[in-house]
Amino acid sequence: MVMSNLPLLPQHDRYDFVPLPERVDYDWPAGKRLAFTLTTNVEWFAFGAGLGHDPAKTGEPQTHRNYSWRDYGNRVGIWRLFDLLDELKLPAGHNTNSLIYHYAPQITDAIRQRGDEVLAHGRTNAENLRGMWQADEERVLREVTETITRHEGRPPQGWMGSGAYETPNTPDLLKSLGYAYLMDWPMDDQPVWLRTKHGPLLSVPYPIELNDSQHVVHRKGDASDFCDMIVQQFDEMIEQSQRHPLVMNVSIHPYVFGQPFRLRMLRQALRHCLGHDQADRVWWTRPCDIANHCLSLPPGVIPGSKA
């Protein structure tokens, strides 16, 4: 019986509710069932101004201390992560502020040399898109896109907003600028098509939970707990993927897990994943490869596409 007096809650129209058991089954390339991707967040901040985390207390003013703590990630942490990825032979995606090309081009040179992916991540994490007028937001998105295109020789395929923040216009603007996917909507373990004014835009899973900034900085969690989360997530998802193809995305910030004592535990957790007795069921990949595979599938497979 339908209740006529149910409250009408504010909703969006970006995607439909399609529960996991009702979806079409498919494989990742070579019959793999779990797509594993690691995404770093390479960010540049304003000195003494704008937004930015503080290692000790949420909401602290911007000082030389918290600026320097974050800058450690660019000066030291990211290079240790590059070494770790090389050691383990893992590809990665890097959510990259476009101002990195100006202030720290050695980082983007190294990303390019590794064959990793540069994802657009705003101009700087000292700002985000919230509260911007549509015209101002479009100028920012266009500037970021053009900067990456100029340096990489091709436009970025993916977008991850600073802080994962959006305005109601962001997916529409991204689609109009030619983006194939975004990672701002943490609602699923599979890619899902989003509706925009200019056609479908793919949502690739990005974690709020398996995110070192959320766990360590915001929730004051322990590094060993975070690395145990990686292990437990992997072990459970590789079992769950027998029934459904899944994406496991691990979000790492160089100023958090680039610290030596945390890096050591991260290495152990990733070695566990790579050495798992079902690791042959895993596709170790980049976010853009996940998106490209979804683009190659026939309509009606990925939720949000029409058969």
C-alpha positions in Angstrom: 0.0 0.0 0.0 1.4 3.4 -1.0 1.3 6.0 1.7 0.2 9.4 0.3 1.4 11.4 3.2 5.1 10.4 3.0 7.4 13.4 3.2 9.1 14.5 -0.1 12.8 14.8 0.8 15.2 16.9 -1.3 16.8 14.6 -3.8 19.2 14.7 -6.8 18.8 13.3 -10.3 22.4 12.3 -11.0 21.8 8.5 -10.7 19.0 6.0 -9.9 18.9 3.6 -7.0 20.0 0.2 -8.3 21.0 -2.2 -5.5 24.0 -4.4 -6.1 22.2 -7.7 -6.4 20.1 -6.4 -9.3 23.1 -5.4 -11.5 24.5 -7.1 -14.6 27.7 -9.1 -14.0 30.8 -8.4 -16.0 34.6 -8.9 -15.8 37.6 -6.6 -15.7 40.2 -7.3 -18.4 41.6 -10.9 -18.6 38.7 -12.1 -16.5 39.8 -10.3 -13.3 37.2 -9.6 -10.7 38.7 -6.9 -8.4 40.2 -3.7 -9.8 42.7 -2.3 -7.3 43.9 1.2 -7.6 46.0 3.5 -5.4 45.5 7.2 -5.6 47.8 9.8 -4.1 46.8 13.4 -3.5 49.5 15.8 -4.6 48.5 19.2 -3.2 49.9 22.7 -3.0 48.8 25.2 -0.4 48.9 28.9 0.3 51.2 30.2 3.0 49.3 31.7 5.9 46.1 31.9 4.0 43.2 29.8 2.5 42.2 26.3 3.5 44.3 23.4 4.8 44.5 20.7 7.4 46.3 21.1 10.7 48.1 18.0 12.1 47.1 18.8 15.7 43.7 20.5 15.8 40.8 20.9 13.2 40.1 24.5 12.3 43.4 25.9 13.4 44.6 29.1 11.6 47.1 28.8 8.8 50.6 29.1 10.1 54.2 28.3 9.1 53.8 25.1 11.2 50.9 23.5 9.4 52.1 24.8 6.0 55.4 23.1 6.6 53.8 19.8 7.7 51.9 19.6 4.5 54.9 20.7 2.4 56.8 17.7 3.8 54.6 15.6 1.5 55.9 17.3 -1.6 59.5 17.6 -0.5 59.9 14.1 1.0 56.7 12.0 1.3 55.8 11.7 -2.4 59.3 10.6 -3.3 59.1 7.8 -0.7 55.7 6.8 -2.1 57.2 6.7 -5.7 60.0 4.5 -4.4 57.4 2.2 -2.7 55.3 2.0 -5.9 58.4 1.2 -7.9 59.5 -1.5 -5.4 56.1 -3.1 -5.6 55.6 -2.5 -9.3 52.3 -0.9 -8.7 50.7 1.7 -11.0 48.9 4.7 -9.5 46.7 7.7 -10.1 47.7 11.0 -8.7 45.0 13.6 -7.8 47.2 16.7 -8.7 46.6 20.4 -8.0 47.5 22.2 -11.3 49.7 24.6 -9.4 52.1 21.7 -8.8 53.3 22.3 -12.4 54.4 25.8 -11.4 55.8 25.2 -7.9 57.0 21.6 -7.9 57.3 20.3 -11.6 59.7 17.6 -10.5 56.7 15.8 -9.1 54.7 15.8 -12.3 57.8 14.9 -14.2 58.2 11.8 -12.0 54.5 10.9 -12.5 54.9 11.1 -16.2 58.1 9.0 -16.1 56.4 6.3 -14.2 53.5 6.1 -16.7 51.0 7.0 -13.9 47.9 9.0 -14.4 47.5 12.7 -13.6 43.9 13.4 -12.4 42.7 17.0 -12.2 42.4 18.0 -8.5 41.6 21.7 -8.7 44.2 24.5 -8.7 45.1 24.2 -5.0 43.7 22.6 -1.9 43.8 26.1 -0.3 40.4 26.6 -2.1 37.5 24.5 -3.2 34.5 25.0 -5.4 31.8 25.5 -2.7 30.0 28.8 -3.1 31.4 29.7 -6.5 29.2 31.3 -9.1 28.9 29.0 -12.2 30.9 31.4 -14.4 33.7 31.5 -11.8 33.7 27.7 -11.3 33.8 27.2 -15.1 36.9 29.5 -15.3 38.7 27.5 -12.6 37.8 24.1 -14.2 38.9 25.4 -17.6 42.2 26.8 -16.2 43.0 23.5 -14.5 42.2 21.4 -17.6 44.2 23.7 -19.9 47.2 23.6 -17.6 47.3 19.8 -17.4 46.7 19.5 -21.2 49.6 21.9 -21.9 52.1 20.0 -19.8 50.9 16.4 -20.5 50.1 16.8 -24.2 46.6 15.5 -23.6 43.7 16.5 -21.5 43.0 14.8 -18.1 40.3 12.1 -18.2 39.4 12.2 -14.6 38.5 14.8 -12.0 38.7 14.6 -8.2 37.6 17.9 -6.5 39.6 19.5 -3.8 38.1 18.0 -0.7 35.7 16.1 -3.0 33.6 19.2 -3.0 31.2 20.2 -5.8 28.6 22.7 -6.7 25.3 21.7 -8.3 26.9 22.6 -11.6 30.2 20.7 -11.4 29.4 17.4 -13.2 27.7 19.3 -16.0 30.7 21.6 -16.4 33.1 18.6 -16.3 31.2 16.8 -19.0 31.1 19.9 -21.2 34.9 20.2 -20.8 35.4 16.6 -22.1 36.0 14.7 -18.8 35.3 11.0 -18.9 34.9 10.4 -15.2 35.0 11.9 -11.7 35.7 10.6 -8.2 33.6 12.9 -6.0 30.7 10.6 -5.2 31.6 7.8 -2.7 28.4 5.9 -3.0 29.5 2.6 -4.5 32.1 -0.1 -5.0 31.4 -0.2 -8.8 31.5 2.5 -11.4 28.1 4.1 -12.1 27.0 6.5 -14.8 25.9 9.9 -13.7 23.5 12.1 -15.6 24.6 15.6 -16.7 23.1 18.2 -18.9 25.6 17.2 -21.6 25.4 13.4 -21.4 26.6 10.6 -19.1 29.7 11.0 -16.9 31.2 8.0 -15.1 31.6 7.9 -11.4 34.7 5.8 -10.4 34.7 4.7 -6.7 36.9 6.8 -4.4 37.0 6.2 -0.7 35.9 8.3 2.3 36.7 5.4 4.6 39.9 4.0 3.1 41.4 7.5 3.0 44.4 8.3 5.2 43.5 11.9 5.6 40.0 11.1 6.9 41.3 8.4 9.2 44.4 10.0 10.6 43.8 13.7 10.4 40.1 14.0 10.9 39.3 11.0 13.1 42.7 10.9 14.8 43.0 7.2 13.9 46.2 5.2 14.2 48.3 4.3 11.2 48.4 0.6 12.1 44.6 0.6 12.2 44.5 2.2 8.7 46.8 -0.4 7.3 44.7 -3.2 8.9 41.7 -1.6 7.1 43.6 -2.0 3.8 44.2 -5.7 4.6 40.6 -6.4 5.8 39.1 -4.5 2.9 41.2 -6.4 0.4 40.5 -9.8 1.9 36.8 -9.2 2.0 36.5 -7.6 -1.4 38.4 -10.4 -3.1 35.8 -12.8 -1.7 32.9 -10.5 -2.6 34.2 -10.1 -6.1 33.4 -13.7 -6.9 29.8 -12.5 -7.2 30.3 -8.9 -8.4 33.2 -7.1 -10.1 34.4 -4.5 -7.6 36.8 -1.5 -7.3 39.1 -1.1 -4.3 40.6 2.4 -4.2 43.1 3.4 -1.5 43.6 7.1 -1.0 47.0 8.3 0.3 48.3 11.8 1.1 52.1 12.2 0.9 52.2 14.3 4.0 50.4 11.6 6.0 51.7 8.2 4.8 54.9 9.7 3.4 56.1 9.7 7.1 58.6 6.9 7.6 56.8 5.1 10.4 53.5 5.0 8.5 55.2 4.1 5.2 56.6 1.0 6.7 53.2 -0.2 7.7 51.7 0.7 4.3 54.4 -1.4 2.6 53.4 -4.4 4.8 49.7 -4.0 4.0 50.3 -3.7 0.2 52.7 -6.7 0.3 49.9 -8.7 1.9 47.5 -7.7 -1.0 50.1 -8.6 -3.7 50.9 -11.9 -2.0 47.3 -13.0 -1.5 46.6 -16.5 -2.7 43.9 -15.1 -5.0 45.9 -12.1 -6.2 45.7 -13.5 -9.7 42.0 -12.4 -9.6 43.1 -8.7 -9.2 43.6 -6.1 -11.8 46.3 -3.7 -10.5 45.5 -0.6 -12.4 44.9 3.2 -12.7 41.6 5.0 -12.4 41.6 6.0 -16.1 42.0 2.3 -17.1 38.9 1.4 -15.0 37.0 4.2 -16.8 38.2 3.2 -20.2 37.1 -0.4 -19.6 33.7 0.7 -18.6 33.4 2.9 -21.7 34.2 -0.2 -23.8 31.3 -2.3 -22.3 27.9 -2.4 -24.1 25.0 -0.3 -22.9 23.0 -1.8 -20.0 26.1 -3.3 -18.2 27.3 -0.4 -16.1 24.4 1.1 -13.9 23.0 4.2 -15.4 23.5 3.1 -19.0 20.6 2.0 -21.1 20.4 -1.3 -22.9 
